[in-house]
Amino acid sequence: MPRKSTHSIATDQSSLCLQYLRRCGGSARLCSINFSLSVIQMLVNQRKVKISNTGAGFFIELEDAK
């Protein structure tokens, strides 16, 4: 029996994460979002988002939001 791919689910979640960040003004506290670490890591690897430490916590930011 062939295995089902979970890639489309991760892609759907990554697009939802990007939409969420756009609605939040381009950044959000990392602890406040409810997306899995694998989705966040995939977006970081694709250089669509970056993680920054502001001293008051970690934030996830869109790369094109400058």
N, C-alpha and C positions, 0 to 999 in steps of 0.2 A: 504494500500500500504506500503510495507516495506521500511524503511529508508536505504539509502546508507551509507556505512561506509566511513569515510574519513581517516581511519588509513593507508591505502596503499599509499595515497598521501603524508602523513606526513613521511612515511618510505622512499618513493622515494626522498623526499626533504632532509631528513637527510643523506641519502647516497651521494647525490650531495654535501651537505655541507661538509661532511668528505672528499670527493674527492677534493673539492676546497682547503680545508686546507692542504691536502697533497701536492698539486701542489704549494702552497704558502710557503712551507718549514715548515709547522706544526703550524703556527700562522698567525693571521691577525687582523687588527684593527676591533673592533666590529662595529664601525660606517661605515666601508667600505663594509661590506657584505650585501647582499640583501635577506637574509633568514628570515622567520618570527620568532617572539619570541617564538612561541610554538615549532618550530623545534629545536631552540637553547636550550630551556628548556628541551626538551625530551632528547637531547644529554647530557646535564649536569646531568640529573637524571640517565641516563644509565652509567654515569662516563666515557664517551668517550672523552669529552672535559672539559676544565675548563676555567673560566673567571678570569683574573688577572688585577689588577690596577697597572700600572707601574709608575704612577705619571704624565705621558704624555698622558694618555688615557687608555681605557679599551681594552684588547686584549683577543681573544678567541684562545686557544691553544689545540692541541691534547694532551691527557693524556700520550700517549706512546712516545711522542717526547721529549726526555730529553737528 
